[in-house]
């Protein structure tokens, strides 16, 4: 399946997405009624999928999906996957039978769904998820991986009645306006993807979340495999790889390809799922190979090539991370604290965040670690905090802060005013997507 893109096709996709928003007054309204109606009109493609692994959670869903996919592919399986959000191209969300969907193919799917929907009430995410079901159902694959968009109970992906397995990665405080004000409430929404007699693999959790998930599994009749209970991960002495344990079974896990201690938890969760599912051809060796080969752009990604990196002085290091809530920020900060123990360097944040996010909570893990915070606007994104407002929040939180008009200007300002260190671009998938897009095309002096 090709992955080509053209400006005209990309613009046509953007035009359709803008039109989809008008089919329902609220951008997000968690319900399955509209989705079930649309899927029925499309011939119920969600009932014609290969075995599905369904993943919910606040943080780590995409990384866990990446580890699963590469391990399955190392085992000789053909895999389709639907994840969100994307970073640069909308079609990144759709990996069908081993390849990212071509823009032209995605456009054709969107046009087909819009015609069949005939103007009825439907949200943008419901349409784009229906496109995933259509694409996956029409391709030859051994396994499908579906990532929940928001929550779980009423997410548009939660229409598959009998998945092969469900996974819940770390649950944290985020999207409280949709999912509830407590960790227990949020965990309950995510636990609702569990199904009777379908193994539920649970990554490391805070106690309140784990208790809620376990209670929901018992009520539903889902066999439960919890990190720290039915399975566990013991990091090795270097803190890179580790050993997975389940009963009397041990499996050695190599250092995951994705950096950060939290990625060992995500890798172990993926390994636990594959171990518990017992698929033919999946061995300890193929799981290890997949963990070593996984790639998930924009997650503590070190930028070493391209115009941004090449125009920074050699002594600077440039990173991107799509963390956007306090739990994600804590994982990123932990990695930079670990780096600082071996080679102390200043850390500088370049920040943009959506206006419904907990900015103070996001910045808290970086206190005593980040030397400065430079905020920038994303002019075409109305749901973002104003850069000046975000800089004020950073200042009030105890950081030296400034706001600049663009990402290149922020990088120039940091390099000009500080001694060499790390620069971390973070706070939003939208910002990281912009950074990776500009990184491939724009010089710093643009």
C-alpha positions in Angstrom: 0.0 0.0 0.0 1.5 3.3 -1.1 2.1 6.3 1.2 2.4 9.0 -1.4 1.0 12.5 -0.7 0.3 15.5 -2.8 -0.6 19.0 -1.8 -3.9 18.8 -3.7 -4.9 15.5 -2.0 -3.8 16.7 1.4 -5.9 19.9 0.9 -8.9 17.8 -0.2 -8.6 15.8 3.0 -8.4 18.9 5.1 -11.5 20.3 3.3 -13.5 17.2 4.1 -12.4 17.1 7.7 -13.5 20.7 8.1 -16.9 19.8 6.6 -17.2 16.7 8.9 -17.1 19.0 12.0 -20.3 20.6 10.8 -22.3 17.4 11.0 -22.5 17.5 14.8 -22.6 20.6 17.0 -20.0 19.3 19.5 -16.6 18.2 18.4 -16.7 15.5 21.0 -19.8 13.8 22.3 -19.2 10.4 23.8 -21.9 8.1 22.6 -22.1 4.9 20.5 -25.5 5.4 18.9 -24.4 7.5 15.9 -21.4 5.2 15.4 -23.5 2.0 15.3 -25.9 3.6 12.9 -23.1 4.7 10.5 -21.4 1.3 10.7 -24.7 -0.4 9.9 -25.1 1.8 6.9 -21.6 0.8 5.8 -22.3 -2.9 6.1 -20.9 -3.4 9.6 -17.2 -3.5 8.7 -16.3 -3.7 12.4 -17.6 -7.3 12.4 -15.2 -8.3 9.6 -11.9 -7.5 11.2 -9.0 -9.8 12.0 -8.5 -10.6 15.7 -8.3 -7.2 17.5 -6.1 -6.0 20.3 -7.9 -3.0 21.8 -5.9 -0.5 23.8 -7.1 2.2 26.3 -5.2 4.4 28.8 -4.2 8.0 29.3 -0.5 7.7 28.5 1.5 5.0 26.6 -1.2 3.7 24.3 0.6 4.6 21.1 4.0 3.4 22.3 2.4 0.1 23.5 0.8 -0.3 20.1 4.1 0.3 18.4 5.8 -2.4 20.5 3.0 -4.8 19.8 3.0 -4.1 16.0 6.8 -4.6 15.6 6.9 -7.7 17.7 4.0 -9.2 15.7 5.7 -8.3 12.5 9.0 -9.8 13.7 6.9 -13.0 14.3 5.8 -13.0 10.6 2.4 -11.5 11.2 0.7 -8.9 8.9 -0.7 -6.1 11.1 -3.2 -3.3 10.6 -3.3 -0.5 13.2 -5.5 2.5 13.9 -4.0 5.1 16.3 -4.5 8.8 17.1 -3.7 11.6 17.0 -1.3 12.0 14.1 1.7 14.3 14.0 2.0 15.6 10.4 -0.2 13.7 8.0 -3.7 12.6 9.0 -3.1 9.3 7.2 -0.5 8.4 9.8 -3.4 7.2 11.9 -4.0 4.3 9.5 -1.4 1.5 9.1 -3.1 -1.0 6.9 -1.6 -4.5 6.3 1.9 -3.1 7.2 1.9 0.3 5.4 0.6 3.7 6.1 -2.5 4.5 4.1 -1.9 6.7 1.0 -3.7 10.1 1.1 -5.6 9.2 -2.1 -6.9 6.0 -0.5 -7.9 7.9 2.7 -9.7 10.6 0.7 -11.7 7.9 -1.2 -12.7 6.3 2.1 -13.8 9.7 3.5 -15.8 10.5 0.4 -17.5 7.0 0.5 -18.5 7.5 4.2 -19.7 11.0 3.7 -21.9 9.9 0.8 -23.3 7.0 2.8 -23.9 9.2 5.9 -26.1 11.5 3.8 -25.8 14.5 6.1 -26.9 12.8 9.3 -25.5 13.7 12.7 -22.0 12.3 13.2 -18.8 13.5 14.8 -15.5 13.9 12.9 -13.8 11.2 15.0 -16.7 8.8 14.4 -16.2 9.2 10.6 -12.5 8.9 10.8 -12.8 5.7 12.9 -15.3 4.3 10.5 -12.7 4.8 7.8 -10.3 2.7 9.8 -12.9 -0.1 10.1 -13.5 0.0 6.4 -9.8 0.0 5.5 -8.9 -2.8 7.9 -11.8 -5.0 6.9 -10.9 -4.8 3.2 -7.2 -5.7 3.7 -5.5 -9.1 4.4 -4.0 -8.9 7.9 -3.5 -11.4 10.8 -4.1 -8.9 13.6 -5.6 -5.5 14.1 -4.6 -3.0 16.8 -7.1 -0.4 17.8 -6.2 2.6 20.0 -9.0 4.3 21.9 -9.4 8.0 21.1 -10.9 9.2 24.3 -12.0 7.3 27.4 -13.2 3.9 26.4 -16.8 3.3 27.3 -18.4 5.4 24.6 -15.3 5.8 22.4 -16.0 5.1 18.7 -13.6 2.1 18.7 -15.6 0.3 21.5 -17.9 -1.5 19.1 -15.8 -4.6 18.7 -17.7 -7.2 20.7 -15.1 -9.9 21.0 -11.5 -8.7 20.7 -8.6 -11.0 21.1 -7.4 -9.0 24.1 -7.8 -5.6 25.7 -5.0 -3.5 27.2 -5.2 -0.6 29.6 -2.0 1.5 29.9 -1.3 4.0 32.7 -4.4 6.0 33.7 -3.8 9.6 34.7 -5.7 12.8 35.2 -6.7 14.2 31.8 -9.9 15.1 29.8 -11.7 15.5 33.2 -14.5 17.5 31.5 -15.4 14.3 29.6 -14.3 11.4 31.9 -14.8 12.6 35.5 -12.9 14.4 38.2 -11.2 11.5 40.0 -8.7 8.9 38.9 -11.2 6.3 39.8 -13.8 7.8 37.5 -11.4 8.0 34.6 -10.2 4.5 35.2 -13.8 3.3 35.1 -14.4 4.8 31.7 -11.3 3.2 30.3 -12.0 -0.2 32.0 -15.3 -0.3 30.1 -13.4 -1.7 27.0 -13.0 -5.0 28.9 -15.2 -7.8 27.6 -16.5 -11.1 29.0 -13.9 -14.0 28.7 -11.4 -11.7 26.9 -8.0 -11.4 28.6 -7.4 -7.9 30.0 -3.8 -6.9 30.3 -3.2 -3.9 32.7 0.0 -1.9 32.7 1.4 -0.3 35.9 -1.2 1.8 37.7 -1.8 3.9 40.8 -3.8 2.0 43.4 -7.1 3.9 42.8 -7.0 3.2 39.1 -6.0 -0.5 39.5 -8.7 -1.1 42.1 -11.4 0.4 39.8 -10.1 -1.6 36.8 -10.1 -4.8 38.8 -13.6 -4.3 40.0 -14.9 -3.6 36.5 -13.1 -6.7 35.2 -14.8 -8.9 37.9 -18.2 -7.4 37.1 -17.7 -7.9 33.4 -16.2 -11.4 33.6 -12.9 -10.4 32.0 -9.8 -12.5 33.0 -7.4 -10.0 34.6 -3.6 -9.8 34.1 -2.3 -6.9 36.2 1.2 -5.5 36.4 2.5 -6.2 39.9 0.0 -9.0 40.4 -0.5 -11.6 37.7 2.7 -10.4 35.9 5.6 -8.1 36.7 8.7 -6.5 35.2 12.0 -6.4 37.0 14.4 -3.8 35.5 18.0 -4.9 35.0 20.8 -3.2 36.9 21.3 -0.6 34.3 17.6 0.2 34.1 17.5 -0.3 30.4 16.0 -3.8 29.8 14.5 -6.2 32.3 12.9 -9.5 33.0 9.2 -10.2 32.6 7.7 -12.7 35.1 4.3 -14.5 35.0 4.0 -17.4 37.4 7.1 -19.6 36.8 7.7 -18.1 33.4 10.5 -15.6 32.9 11.3 -13.7 29.7 14.3 -11.4 29.2 13.4 -8.1 27.6 16.0 -6.0 25.8 16.3 -2.2 26.2 13.3 -0.9 24.3 14.0 1.2 21.2 12.0 4.1 22.7 13.9 6.0 25.5 12.7 6.6 29.0 12.1 4.3 32.0 8.4 4.4 31.4 8.9 2.8 28.0 10.1 -0.4 29.7 6.6 -0.5 31.4 4.9 -0.1 28.0 7.2 -2.7 26.4 6.5 -5.1 29.2 2.7 -4.5 28.8 3.0 -5.4 25.1 5.1 -8.5 25.9 2.6 -9.6 28.6 -0.3 -9.3 26.0 1.6 -11.4 23.5 2.6 -13.9 26.1 -0.9 -14.3 27.4 -2.5 -14.5 23.9 -0.1 -17.3 22.9 -0.3 -16.7 19.2 1.5 -19.1 16.9 4.9 -18.0 15.8 5.3 -15.4 18.6 8.4 -16.3 20.6 10.5 -14.7 23.2 13.0 -14.0 20.5 10.5 -12.3 18.2 9.1 -10.2 21.0 12.6 -9.1 21.9 13.3 -8.2 18.3 10.1 -6.1 18.1 11.0 -4.2 21.3 14.4 -3.3 19.8 12.9 -2.2 16.5 9.8 -0.2 17.6 9.6 3.4 16.4 7.1 6.0 17.6 8.0 9.5 16.4 7.7 12.5 18.7 8.1 10.5 22.0 11.3 11.6 23.7 12.7 11.6 20.2 16.3 13.0 19.8 16.6 15.1 16.7 20.1 14.6 15.3 19.7 15.4 11.6 18.0 18.0 9.5 17.9 21.8 9.5 17.1 22.4 13.1 19.7 20.1 14.5 22.4 21.1 11.9 22.0 24.8 12.8 22.3 24.3 16.5 25.8 24.5 17.9 27.3 21.0 18.4 27.1 21.2 22.1 23.3 21.5 22.1 20.9 18.5 21.9 17.3 18.8 20.5 14.4 16.6 21.6 10.7 16.3 20.9 8.1 14.8 23.2 4.3 14.9 22.8 3.6 14.8 26.5 0.6 17.0 27.3 -0.5 16.1 30.9 1.3 15.9 34.3 1.8 12.2 34.1 3.4 12.4 30.7 5.6 15.4 31.8 6.7 13.4 34.8 7.9 10.5 32.6 9.8 13.0 30.4 11.3 14.8 33.3 12.5 11.5 34.8 14.5 10.7 31.7 16.2 14.1 31.8 17.0 13.8 35.5 18.6 10.4 34.7 20.6 11.9 31.9 21.7 14.7 34.2 23.2 12.2 36.7 25.8 11.1 34.1 26.3 14.4 32.3 24.8 17.5 34.0 23.4 19.9 31.4 20.7 22.6 31.5 17.3 21.8 30.2 15.2 24.4 28.3 11.5 23.8 27.4 9.8 25.1 24.2 6.1 24.9 25.1 2.7 25.2 23.6 -0.4 23.7 25.2 -4.1 23.4 24.6 -6.3 25.7 26.8 -8.0 22.8 28.5 -4.8 21.3 29.9 -3.4 21.6 33.4 -0.4 23.8 32.6 0.8 24.2 36.2 0.6 20.4 36.8 2.5 19.8 33.5 5.3 22.1 34.6 5.6 20.8 38.1 7.8 17.8 37.3 10.3 20.1 35.6 10.8 22.3 38.7 14.5 22.3 39.7 15.3 20.7 36.4 14.4 23.1 33.6 16.4 26.3 33.4 13.9 28.2 31.1 10.5 27.9 29.4 10.0 29.6 26.1 6.4 29.6 24.8 5.2 30.0 21.2 1.8 30.4 19.5 0.2 28.0 17.1 -1.7 30.6 15.0 -4.0 28.2 13.2 -5.1 26.3 16.3 -7.8 28.3 18.2 -7.8 25.8 21.2 -4.3 26.7 22.2 -3.2 28.9 25.2 -1.9 32.3 24.1 1.9 32.2 24.2 1.9 35.2 26.5 -0.6 33.6 28.9 1.4 30.4 29.0 4.6 32.3 29.7 2.9 34.0 32.6 1.9 30.6 34.0 5.4 29.4 33.7 6.7 32.5 35.4 4.2 32.1 38.3 5.3 28.5 38.6 8.9 29.6 39.2 10.5 29.3 35.8 12.4 31.9 33.9 10.1 32.4 30.9 9.7 34.2 27.6 7.4 34.0 24.6 8.5 34.2 21.0 6.7 34.4 17.7 7.7 31.0 16.3 9.6 27.8 16.9 12.7 28.9 15.0 12.7 32.2 17.0 12.4 30.3 20.2 15.4 28.1 19.4 17.5 31.1 18.4 16.6 32.9 21.6 17.5 29.9 23.8 20.9 29.3 22.1 21.7 33.0 22.2 20.9 33.5 25.9 22.0 30.3 27.6 24.9 27.9 27.9 24.7 24.6 26.0 22.2 22.0 27.1 19.1 20.1 26.1 16.1 21.7 24.3 12.8 19.9 24.7 9.9 20.8 22.5 6.8 19.6 24.3 3.3 20.2 25.6 1.2 19.2 22.6 1.0 16.7 19.8 0.2 19.8 17.6 3.5 21.5 18.6 5.5 18.3 18.1 3.9 17.8 14.7 4.8 21.3 13.7 8.3 20.8 14.9 8.8 17.6 13.0 7.2 19.1 9.9 9.4 22.3 10.0 12.4 20.2 10.9 12.2 18.5 7.6 11.8 21.8 5.6 12.6 25.0 7.3 15.9 26.7 8.3 16.2 28.3 11.8 16.4 31.8 10.2 13.2 31.5 8.3 
